[in-house]
């Protein structure tokens, strides 16, 4: 069976990836070059796109949507990325990573009523981490799921340098996560001998499913692990399930799983009927041609609601070293885009318009009146919210959230 299949794809039986069919065809990109997928142990030809998948995606005109508060030590390294977005009681919340002036990464929170005008917690001028680095060098790459009354954050934890491990932190609110346990570490002598990180976790039917990066000898691949309790994970026997990829995010869109991965020239994707055997579909969209993602798109995130794609978020790499990122979004063709946001280029140190208006005494509520403007005196429209006289909660929106 060491030959070629009917499509002329070479079969590599030395791979430890899942194999399908009588001849041991390797799934997905390794053998079939995207022409076939693997379903229940057998190769199936020409998988369709996920049901409801859009004809195209377009980068939002007024990207980026979230930039660092570079004037505050917590964001002092001028780098925000790794978004993870959830809807909570009618408010959208974004967990994200940022690097402080001390060089340590931490996980932060921002919130938005409509999904484009983001405000940092507790304030734009002084963002505070919801998961601090503690004794580690950095914590980042949050992937959050809700299990009953508990929020579970799976994230990359590097005790020293960038020696990544995957840890779990838990909270009963959105603001104060506590480290709980290491759930996945490197395995000596394997494809993931050096480090594991960048988890993407789904909770489906009571089972935790985790896709993650593994690295050894300068090569990075994708593995899969599962758990019944969210703490003790078992690796898939066919790992790695996708080669030469990293910083992935996986969601169920329609009837298939979709995996995003980062790239120096754009965002790439793959699809799978079961989350294990993948068809590489290449580049999903390229760079904007603007400064915010001039050197690539990192740590992408699929925003999905009721099985429908709402948007794709990522860190735009503004420098070649990938350590000056800004969070941006692409929307599906035909999507209803909120009429908000677009003022990140004109406010002070990454503030929202509300923070800028309050600081200037122009009112508690600020909106972006001139999207894309770079003029601090023109971009934000300010108005009274009616709560200016009830200190200490001048900002009713923030107080209620």
C-alpha positions in Angstrom: 0.0 0.0 0.0 3.0 2.4 -0.1 1.8 3.9 -3.3 -0.5 6.7 -4.5 -4.2 6.9 -4.1 -6.7 7.5 -6.9 -6.0 11.2 -6.8 -2.3 10.8 -7.1 -1.7 11.8 -3.5 1.3 10.0 -1.9 0.6 7.9 1.1 3.0 8.4 4.1 2.6 5.4 6.4 5.4 6.6 8.6 3.3 9.4 9.9 1.7 8.9 13.3 -1.4 10.9 12.2 -4.8 9.2 12.0 -5.0 6.9 8.9 -8.1 6.0 7.0 -9.1 3.2 4.6 -7.6 -0.2 3.8 -4.4 1.3 2.5 -3.8 3.6 5.5 -4.3 6.9 3.8 -3.2 9.8 6.0 -6.1 12.2 6.6 -6.3 15.7 5.3 -3.4 17.8 4.0 -0.6 15.2 4.7 -1.7 12.8 1.9 -4.7 14.2 0.1 -3.7 17.8 -0.3 -7.2 19.0 0.6 -8.9 16.8 -1.9 -10.3 14.4 0.6 -11.3 14.2 4.2 -11.6 11.3 6.6 -15.0 10.3 8.0 -15.3 7.3 10.4 -12.0 5.9 9.3 -12.6 6.1 5.6 -11.5 8.7 3.0 -14.4 10.7 1.6 -14.1 12.8 -1.5 -14.6 16.6 -1.8 -16.1 17.8 1.5 -18.5 20.7 1.1 -18.1 24.0 3.0 -19.7 24.2 6.4 -23.4 24.9 6.1 -24.1 28.6 6.1 -20.4 29.5 5.5 -20.2 33.0 3.9 -19.2 33.6 0.3 -16.4 35.9 1.6 -15.1 37.9 4.5 -14.0 41.5 4.6 -11.7 43.3 7.0 -13.5 46.0 8.8 -12.7 49.5 7.4 -11.9 51.1 10.7 -9.6 48.4 12.2 -8.0 48.0 14.7 -10.8 47.8 17.3 -8.6 47.5 20.4 -5.2 49.0 20.9 -2.9 49.1 24.0 -3.2 51.7 26.7 0.5 52.3 26.2 0.6 55.0 28.8 -0.2 52.6 31.6 2.4 50.1 32.9 0.1 47.1 32.5 0.0 47.7 28.7 3.3 49.4 28.5 4.9 47.1 26.0 2.4 48.2 23.4 1.1 44.8 22.5 -2.5 43.3 22.7 -3.7 40.1 21.0 -5.3 36.7 21.5 -8.9 37.7 21.7 -11.6 35.4 23.1 -15.2 36.8 22.9 -18.4 35.8 24.7 -21.9 37.2 25.2 -22.9 37.6 28.8 -26.3 39.0 29.7 -26.5 41.0 26.5 -23.0 42.4 26.8 -20.0 41.2 24.8 -16.9 40.5 26.8 -13.4 40.0 25.3 -10.6 38.3 27.2 -7.3 39.2 25.7 -3.6 39.2 26.3 -1.4 42.2 26.8 2.3 42.7 27.7 3.2 45.1 30.5 6.2 47.4 30.6 7.9 44.8 32.9 7.9 42.4 30.0 5.3 40.0 31.5 2.1 39.0 29.7 -1.2 39.0 31.5 -4.9 38.3 30.6 -7.3 41.3 30.6 -11.0 42.0 29.9 -12.8 44.4 27.7 -16.6 44.9 27.2 -18.9 46.2 24.5 -22.6 46.8 24.1 -22.6 46.2 20.4 -19.3 44.5 19.6 -17.1 47.3 18.1 -16.7 50.0 20.7 -14.6 48.2 23.3 -14.0 49.5 26.8 -11.3 48.0 29.0 -12.0 46.7 32.6 -12.1 48.5 35.0 -11.2 51.6 32.9 -9.4 52.4 29.7 -6.8 54.5 31.4 -5.9 51.9 34.0 -6.7 48.3 32.8 -6.3 45.6 35.4 -5.6 42.0 34.7 -8.3 39.4 35.4 -5.5 36.8 35.5 -2.0 38.0 36.6 1.2 36.3 35.8 1.9 35.4 39.4 5.3 33.6 39.6 5.3 32.8 35.9 7.0 34.8 33.1 3.8 35.2 31.2 0.2 34.0 30.9 -1.7 34.5 27.7 -3.9 32.9 25.0 -7.1 32.6 26.9 -9.8 30.1 25.9 -12.8 30.4 28.2 -15.8 28.1 28.7 -18.7 28.3 31.1 -19.4 25.2 33.2 -22.5 26.0 35.3 -21.7 28.9 37.6 -17.9 28.5 37.0 -15.9 30.2 34.3 -12.9 28.0 33.2 -10.0 29.7 31.4 -7.5 27.4 29.6 -4.4 29.4 28.8 -0.7 29.4 28.0 1.5 29.6 31.1 5.3 30.0 30.7 7.0 29.5 34.1 10.3 30.7 32.6 11.2 32.3 29.2 8.7 30.9 26.7 8.6 27.3 28.1 4.9 27.0 27.6 2.5 24.7 29.5 -1.3 24.7 29.4 -3.0 25.6 32.6 -6.5 26.1 34.0 -7.8 29.1 35.9 -11.3 29.4 37.4 -13.6 32.1 38.5 -17.3 32.6 39.5 -17.2 36.0 37.9 -15.4 37.5 35.0 -12.9 39.6 36.9 -10.8 37.4 39.2 -9.5 34.2 37.9 -7.3 32.0 40.1 -4.8 29.4 38.8 -6.1 25.9 39.5 -4.0 23.2 37.8 -1.6 22.4 34.9 -3.7 20.3 32.5 -1.1 19.6 29.7 2.6 19.7 29.6 5.4 18.7 27.1 6.2 15.0 26.5 9.9 14.3 26.2 11.1 12.5 23.0 7.9 13.4 21.0 6.7 16.0 18.6 5.6 18.1 21.6 8.8 17.7 23.6 9.7 21.4 24.0 6.4 23.1 24.8 2.6 23.0 24.5 0.3 26.0 24.5 -2.3 28.2 22.7 -5.3 25.9 23.7 -8.7 26.2 22.0 -11.4 24.5 24.2 -15.0 23.6 23.5 -17.4 22.1 26.0 -19.7 19.8 24.0 -22.2 17.3 25.6 -20.3 17.4 28.9 -17.0 16.6 27.3 -14.1 19.1 27.1 -12.3 19.1 23.7 -9.0 20.8 23.4 -6.9 21.6 20.3 -3.5 23.0 21.0 0.0 23.8 19.8 2.9 21.4 20.3 6.6 22.1 19.5 9.9 20.3 19.3 13.1 21.1 17.4 11.7 24.2 15.9 8.6 22.6 14.4 5.1 23.3 15.5 2.1 21.1 15.0 -1.5 20.8 16.3 -2.7 18.1 18.8 -6.0 17.1 20.3 -6.9 16.1 23.9 -10.2 15.5 25.6 -11.5 15.3 29.2 -14.6 14.4 31.1 -13.9 16.7 34.1 -12.0 19.6 32.5 -8.9 18.9 34.5 -7.5 15.5 33.4 -7.0 15.4 29.7 -6.1 12.4 27.5 -4.2 13.0 24.3 -5.5 11.6 21.0 -3.6 8.5 19.9 -3.3 9.9 16.4 -1.6 13.2 17.4 -0.5 15.4 15.8 -3.7 15.9 13.8 -2.5 18.9 11.7 1.1 19.6 10.7 3.1 22.8 10.5 0.5 25.1 12.0 0.0 27.0 15.3 -1.9 29.6 17.2 -5.1 27.9 16.2 -8.8 28.4 17.2 -11.5 25.8 16.6 -15.3 26.2 16.6 -18.3 24.3 15.2 -19.8 26.2 12.3 -22.9 24.7 10.9 -22.2 21.0 10.4 -18.4 21.1 10.6 -15.5 22.1 12.7 -13.5 25.1 11.4 -9.8 25.7 12.4 -8.1 29.0 12.0 -4.3 29.5 12.1 -2.0 32.5 12.0 0.1 33.5 9.1 2.6 36.2 8.0 0.5 37.0 5.0 -3.0 36.5 6.4 -5.3 34.1 8.2 -5.6 30.4 7.1 -8.3 27.8 7.7 -9.2 24.1 7.6 -12.4 22.1 8.0 -13.2 18.8 9.6 -16.4 16.7 10.1 -15.1 15.3 13.4 -12.4 17.7 14.7 -9.6 15.1 14.1 -9.2 14.7 10.3 -8.7 18.0 8.6 -8.8 19.4 5.1 -6.5 22.4 4.6 -8.4 25.1 2.7 -5.5 27.6 2.5 -5.7 31.3 3.0 -9.1 32.6 4.2 -8.2 36.3 3.8 -5.1 38.3 3.4 -3.6 41.4 5.0 -5.4 44.8 4.8 -2.6 46.8 3.2 -2.6 49.1 6.3 -0.1 49.5 9.1 -1.9 47.5 11.8 -1.4 44.1 10.1 1.5 44.9 7.8 3.5 41.9 9.0 0.7 39.3 9.4 -2.3 38.2 11.5 -1.7 36.3 14.7 -3.8 34.4 17.3 -7.1 34.3 15.3 -10.5 33.7 17.0 -13.8 32.5 15.5 -16.8 34.3 16.9 -19.8 31.9 16.4 -23.3 32.2 17.7 -25.9 29.3 17.4 -23.6 27.7 14.8 -23.4 30.8 12.6 -20.1 32.7 12.0 -20.4 36.3 13.3 -16.8 37.5 12.8 -13.1 36.6 12.9 -10.9 38.4 15.3 -7.1 38.4 15.3 -4.0 40.3 16.4 -2.7 42.5 13.6 1.1 42.4 13.6 2.4 45.9 13.0 6.1 45.0 13.2 8.1 42.1 11.9 8.9 40.8 15.3 5.2 40.2 16.1 5.4 41.9 19.4 3.4 45.1 18.6 -0.1 43.8 17.9 -3.5 45.4 17.7 -6.8 43.5 17.8 -8.8 43.6 14.5 -11.9 41.9 12.9 -13.2 40.6 9.6 -16.9 40.3 9.0 -18.8 37.8 6.8 -20.3 39.1 3.6 -23.9 40.3 4.2 -23.4 40.5 8.0 -25.1 43.3 9.9 -22.1 45.3 11.2 -22.8 47.4 14.3 -22.7 51.1 13.7 -20.1 51.8 16.4 -16.4 52.0 16.9 -13.7 53.4 14.6 -12.0 55.9 16.8 -8.9 53.9 18.1 -6.6 56.1 15.9 -7.5 59.4 17.6 -8.0 58.9 21.3 -5.3 59.1 24.0 -3.3 55.9 24.8 -6.0 53.5 23.6 -8.9 55.0 25.4 -12.5 54.5 24.2 -14.6 57.6 23.4 -16.4 57.3 26.7 -13.1 57.5 28.6 -12.0 60.4 26.4 -15.2 62.3 27.0 -15.2 61.8 30.7 -11.6 62.9 31.0 -12.4 66.1 29.0 -15.6 66.8 31.1 -17.7 66.4 28.0 -20.1 63.9 29.4 -20.2 60.3 30.6 -21.1 58.7 27.3 -18.9 58.9 24.3 -19.5 57.5 20.8 -17.3 57.6 17.7 -18.7 60.5 15.7 -16.1 60.3 12.9 -14.9 56.8 12.2 -11.4 56.6 11.0 -10.5 60.1 12.1 -7.1 60.8 13.5 -8.0 64.1 15.0 -8.5 63.9 18.8 -10.7 67.0 18.7 -13.1 65.7 16.1 -13.6 61.9 16.3 -15.6 61.5 19.5 -19.2 62.7 20.2 -19.9 63.3 23.9 -23.2 63.5 25.7 -24.6 63.3 29.2 -25.7 59.9 30.4 -27.7 61.4 33.3 -25.5 60.0 36.1 -22.9 62.6 36.4 -24.1 63.7 39.8 -24.1 60.3 41.5 -20.5 59.8 42.4 -18.6 57.5 42.5 -20.5 55.9 39.6 -20.3 58.7 37.0 -20.4 56.2 34.2 -23.6 54.2 34.5 -22.8 51.8 31.7 -19.6 50.7 33.4 -21.4 50.5 36.8 -24.1 48.3 35.5 -21.8 46.0 33.5 
